[in-house]
Amino acid sequence: FDKNAFYKEFLRLLSEKGLSVDEAFQGITIEKDTVKKILKGKYYPTKNLIFSLSLKNGFDLDETNRLLGCSFLSFDFVKAKDVVVYYLLKEKVENPELIFEALEEYKIDGLFLEK
C-alpha cells in the first residue's frame, strides 16, 4: 500500500455509498484537524477510528478489512472489541441502538461513536 492508500480507499467507499466526507464523519468524535490529516494521507487512522467509521457508515466486513489493511491493521480475535465489531459487521447490524447495546453489553469502549 502506498502512503495514501487509506485515503484513496476511504474516498472510493464513500463514493460507492453516496456519502460525502462530512456525512461520513458526522457522529464521529474526533478533531477536525485529524480528519484533514487523514484526507491528506498524513495520518493513518487507528483501529478504533476505522471500526467507528465502519459501524457508523454501514461498511461491510470486506470493506472494513480493506480499510484496516491500508493502515497495516487487522482484526485480533483475542480482543473482545475486535470480536464484537467483527460480529456486528458480519451480521450487517446497522441499527445504532443495537450497535450501542452490543458495545455496552460487552463493555466495549474506545470507539469514536457519538451516542
C-alpha positions in Angstrom: 0.0 0.0 0.0 1.2 3.5 -0.7 1.1 6.2 1.9 -2.2 7.5 0.6 -3.9 4.1 0.3 -6.3 4.6 3.2 -7.4 8.0 1.9 -8.0 6.6 -1.6 -9.8 3.5 -0.4 -11.9 5.5 2.0 -13.0 8.0 -0.6 -13.8 5.2 -3.0 -16.0 3.6 -0.4 -17.8 6.9 0.3 -18.4 7.4 -3.4 -19.9 3.9 -3.7 -22.2 4.6 -0.8 -23.1 8.1 -2.0 -21.7 9.7 1.2 -19.8 12.9 1.5 -16.8 13.2 3.8 -18.8 15.4 6.1 -21.6 12.8 6.3 -19.1 10.0 6.9 -17.6 11.8 9.9 -20.9 13.1 11.3 -21.4 11.5 14.7 -17.7 10.5 14.9 -16.0 12.3 17.8 -12.5 13.3 16.5 -10.8 16.6 15.9 -11.3 18.3 12.6 -7.6 18.6 12.3 -7.3 14.8 12.5 -9.9 14.4 9.7 -7.8 16.8 7.5 -4.6 14.8 8.1 -6.4 11.6 7.2 -7.7 13.1 4.0 -4.2 14.3 3.0 -2.7 11.0 3.7 -0.6 12.3 6.6 -2.2 10.2 9.3 -3.1 6.5 9.4 -6.4 6.1 11.4 -6.4 3.9 14.4 -8.3 0.6 14.5 -10.8 2.3 16.8 -11.4 5.0 14.3 -11.8 2.6 11.4 -14.2 0.5 13.5 -16.2 3.6 14.3 -16.4 4.8 10.7 -17.4 1.3 9.5 -20.1 0.8 12.1 -21.5 4.3 11.6 -21.4 4.3 7.8 -22.6 0.7 7.2 -19.3 -0.6 5.7 -19.4 -4.3 5.4 -16.7 -6.8 6.7 -14.7 -6.8 3.4 -14.7 -3.0 3.2 -13.6 -2.8 6.8 -10.8 -5.3 6.2 -9.6 -3.3 3.2 -9.5 -0.1 5.3 -7.7 -1.9 8.1 -5.2 -3.4 5.7 -4.5 0.1 4.2 -3.5 1.2 7.7 -1.5 -2.0 8.4 -4.0 -3.3 10.9 -6.2 -6.4 11.2 -8.8 -8.0 13.4 -7.3 -9.5 16.6 -9.7 -12.2 17.8 -8.1 -12.3 21.2 -9.6 -8.8 21.9 -13.3 -8.6 22.8 -13.7 -5.3 20.9 -12.5 -6.9 17.7 -14.7 -9.9 18.1 -17.8 -7.8 18.8 -17.2 -5.4 15.9 -16.4 -8.3 13.6 -19.8 -9.9 14.5 -21.7 -6.7 14.1 -20.2 -6.1 10.6 -20.5 -9.8 9.6 -24.2 -9.8 10.5 -24.7 -6.4 8.9 -26.1 -4.8 12.1 -26.7 -1.1 11.1 -29.3 -0.1 13.7 -27.4 2.3 16.0 -29.4 1.2 19.1 -28.5 -2.4 18.6 -24.8 -1.5 18.0 -24.7 0.5 21.2 -26.5 -2.2 23.1 -23.9 -4.8 21.9 -21.0 -2.4 22.8 -22.4 -1.8 26.3 -23.2 -5.5 26.9 -19.6 -6.5 26.2 -18.2 -3.3 27.9 -16.5 -2.1 24.7 -15.1 1.4 24.9 -12.6 3.5 23.0 -14.7 3.9 19.8 -15.4 7.4 18.5 -19.1 7.0 18.1 -21.4 9.7 19.3 -24.4 8.3 21.1 
